[in-house]
Amino acid sequence: MEKRIATVIMAAGKGTRMKNPDKAKVMFEVFGKPMIQHVVELAQALGSERVIAIVGFQRESVISYLTTASPFVEFAVQDPQLGTGHAVMQTESALGSFDGDVLVLSGDVPLLRAETIHRLVDEHHAADAVATVLTTVIDDPTGYGRVLRDVDGSVLGVVEHKDASEDERMVKEINSGIYVFDAKHLFDALHHITPHNVQNEYYLPDAFLYFKKEHMPIAAVIAEDSNEIRGVNTVEQLAEVEMALRRR
């Protein structure tokens, strides 16, 4: 990882299924600390020059916690929340002139290992890609974005479950929501994405469609352990992730 790296952490979401409407999802604790703290520590372990948390719902609690626990973390505010692409757009004032890689992590994915991200970044550089997505293969991909590949295995793009055709829904390789981008191309691509989809949101994976159209190389790396990229959306999933960390 010789190239400079900045890490952006998605932490604006509500967590409507967490049974506590007053708490930011990333502030639910796993193994004695909020989920987002696990992700911040991963960003630190990777040697990130900058760490920016994108906050939204109940942001005061997230900012208050991290300001004490990890005072090097910077913040960008996403309000209203108009999708993952819109979230990363909020970091442009901070990272628009950054020369290096921008790693995008999720604040509710506490099982991710540094080794997996090292492999993601190494492959990104080896492929000389402008963007690389971490994927995994699962038996039931319902609800997840699918990674579409050409017959030669090259990445065509990512399609959200709601927008996927019947054939695309048969694909079992899913988008983890974890990416590395070349900074200078990232924000250019974000200026070209539109909310023309079922959710009327700006999807970060649509940047891949823009890169493809511009004939820029994109890549995908499959995580060997699909557990690592598990996000937490329910109290039950929180308990499962806690158990996985304890076993580790």
C-alpha positions in Angstrom: 0.0 0.0 0.0 2.5 2.6 -1.1 -0.2 5.0 -2.4 -1.8 7.5 0.0 -5.2 6.4 1.3 -8.2 8.3 2.8 -11.1 6.4 4.3 -14.7 7.4 4.1 -17.1 5.7 6.5 -20.8 5.5 5.8 -22.6 6.3 9.1 -25.7 8.3 8.3 -28.3 5.5 8.3 -31.3 5.2 10.6 -31.4 1.4 11.4 -35.2 1.3 11.3 -35.2 -2.4 12.2 -33.0 -2.1 15.3 -36.0 -1.5 17.6 -34.6 1.7 19.0 -35.8 4.7 16.9 -33.7 7.2 18.9 -30.3 5.6 18.3 -28.0 5.9 15.2 -27.4 2.4 13.8 -23.6 2.6 14.0 -23.7 3.4 17.7 -25.1 -0.1 18.6 -22.4 -1.9 20.5 -20.6 -5.0 19.4 -18.0 -6.6 21.7 -18.0 -3.6 24.1 -17.8 -0.7 21.6 -20.0 1.0 19.0 -19.8 -0.7 15.5 -18.4 2.4 14.0 -15.4 2.3 16.4 -14.4 -1.1 15.0 -14.5 0.4 11.5 -12.5 3.5 12.5 -9.8 1.2 14.1 -9.7 -0.7 10.8 -9.2 2.5 8.9 -6.4 3.5 11.3 -4.7 0.0 11.0 -4.7 0.5 7.2 -2.6 3.7 7.5 -5.4 6.1 6.4 -4.1 9.7 6.2 -7.7 11.0 6.6 -10.7 9.3 8.1 -14.1 10.9 7.4 -17.3 9.7 8.9 -20.4 10.6 6.9 -23.1 11.3 9.6 -26.8 12.0 9.3 -29.4 10.4 11.6 -28.7 11.2 15.3 -25.4 12.6 14.2 -24.7 14.4 17.5 -24.3 11.1 19.3 -21.9 9.8 16.7 -19.8 13.0 16.6 -19.8 13.3 20.4 -18.5 9.7 20.8 -15.9 9.8 18.1 -14.6 13.2 19.0 -13.5 11.6 22.3 -12.7 8.1 21.2 -10.9 8.9 18.0 -10.3 12.7 17.8 -8.5 12.4 14.3 -11.9 11.5 12.7 -13.4 14.3 10.5 -17.1 14.5 9.7 -19.3 15.2 6.7 -23.0 15.6 7.1 -25.6 14.0 4.8 -29.0 15.6 5.3 -31.3 14.6 3.7 -30.1 11.0 3.0 -30.5 10.5 -0.8 -28.4 7.3 -1.3 -24.9 6.1 -1.1 -23.6 8.2 -4.0 -25.1 11.3 -2.4 -23.4 10.3 0.9 -19.9 10.2 -0.7 -20.6 13.5 -2.6 -20.6 15.2 0.9 -16.9 14.5 1.2 -15.9 16.3 -2.0 -15.0 19.6 -0.2 -12.6 17.6 2.1 -11.2 15.1 -0.5 -11.7 16.7 -3.9 -8.0 17.5 -4.3 -6.7 14.4 -2.5 -4.2 12.6 -4.6 -4.5 8.9 -3.8 -7.0 6.2 -3.1 -10.4 6.7 -1.4 -11.6 3.7 0.5 -15.3 3.5 1.2 -16.3 1.5 4.3 -19.7 0.9 6.0 -20.1 1.9 9.7 -22.2 -1.2 10.3 -19.8 -3.8 9.0 -17.6 -4.6 12.1 -16.2 -8.0 11.0 -14.1 -6.8 8.1 -10.4 -7.6 8.4 -7.4 -5.5 7.4 -6.0 -8.4 5.4 -9.1 -8.4 3.1 -8.7 -4.6 2.5 -5.0 -5.0 1.8 -5.9 -7.5 -0.9 -8.6 -5.2 -2.3 -6.2 -2.3 -2.6 -3.3 -4.5 -4.0 -5.6 -5.9 -6.7 -6.9 -2.3 -7.4 -3.3 -1.2 -8.1 -2.4 -4.4 -10.0 -5.3 -3.9 -12.3 -4.5 -0.2 -12.6 -8.3 0.3 -12.0 -10.1 3.6 -11.3 -12.5 1.7 -9.0 -12.6 -1.7 -7.4 -15.4 -3.3 -5.4 -15.2 -6.0 -2.8 -17.7 -8.7 -3.5 -18.7 -12.1 -2.2 -20.7 -15.1 -3.4 -23.7 -16.2 -1.3 -26.5 -18.8 -1.8 -29.3 -16.4 -1.2 -28.5 -13.0 -2.7 -32.0 -11.5 -2.3 -31.9 -7.8 -1.5 -28.3 -7.3 -2.4 -26.8 -5.5 -5.4 -25.5 -8.0 -8.0 -22.1 -7.8 -9.6 -22.4 -8.2 -13.4 -19.4 -9.6 -15.4 -18.6 -10.0 -19.0 -17.9 -13.5 -20.5 -14.2 -12.9 -20.0 -14.8 -12.2 -16.2 -14.3 -8.4 -16.5 -16.7 -6.3 -14.4 -19.5 -4.6 -16.3 -21.1 -2.9 -13.3 -23.4 -3.4 -10.3 -27.2 -3.5 -10.3 -29.4 -3.0 -7.2 -31.8 -5.9 -6.5 -34.8 -3.7 -7.0 -33.6 -2.6 -10.4 -32.3 -6.1 -11.6 -33.9 -8.1 -14.3 -34.9 -11.8 -13.6 -31.6 -13.0 -15.2 -29.5 -10.5 -13.2 -31.2 -11.7 -10.0 -29.9 -15.2 -10.7 -26.3 -13.9 -10.1 -24.9 -14.9 -6.7 -22.0 -12.5 -6.6 -23.0 -9.6 -4.5 -21.8 -6.1 -3.8 -20.5 -5.7 -0.3 -20.8 -1.9 -0.4 -17.0 -1.6 0.2 -14.9 0.0 -2.5 -11.6 1.7 -3.4 -11.5 4.5 -5.9 -8.9 6.7 -7.5 -9.8 10.0 -5.8 -9.5 12.2 -8.9 -11.9 10.0 -10.9 -14.4 9.4 -8.0 -15.8 12.9 -7.7 -15.9 13.3 -11.5 -18.0 10.2 -11.8 -20.3 11.3 -8.9 -21.1 14.5 -10.9 -22.4 12.2 -13.7 -24.7 9.9 -11.7 -28.5 10.4 -11.6 -31.3 9.2 -9.4 -33.1 7.3 -12.2 -34.0 4.2 -10.3 -36.7 2.6 -8.2 -35.6 4.4 -5.0 -34.9 7.8 -6.6 -31.5 7.8 -5.0 -28.0 8.5 -6.1 -26.3 5.0 -6.0 -22.5 4.9 -5.5 -22.2 1.8 -7.8 -23.6 3.9 -10.7 -20.1 5.4 -10.8 -19.0 2.0 -12.2 -21.4 2.5 -15.1 -19.9 5.9 -15.8 -16.4 4.4 -15.7 -17.4 1.6 -18.1 -18.9 4.1 -20.5 -15.7 6.1 -20.4 -13.6 2.9 -21.0 -11.8 3.2 -17.7 -10.7 -0.1 -16.0 -12.8 -1.3 -13.1 -12.2 -4.4 -11.0 -13.8 -6.7 -8.4 -12.2 -8.7 -5.6 -14.1 -11.6 -4.0 -13.9 -11.8 -0.2 -13.2 -15.5 0.7 -15.3 -15.3 3.9 -18.7 -13.8 3.2 -19.2 -13.3 7.0 -16.6 -10.4 6.9 -18.9 -8.2 4.9 -22.0 -8.8 6.9 -23.9 -5.6 7.7 -26.1 -5.3 10.7 -29.8 -4.3 10.1 -31.5 -6.1 13.0 -31.0 -6.9 16.6 -30.7 -10.5 15.7 -27.9 -9.8 13.2 -26.2 -7.7 15.9 -26.1 -10.7 18.2 -24.7 -12.9 15.4 -21.9 -10.5 14.7 -21.1 -10.3 18.4 -20.8 -14.1 18.5 -18.6 -14.1 15.4 -16.2 -11.5 17.0 -16.1 -13.5 20.2 -15.2 -16.7 18.3 -12.5 -14.8 16.4 
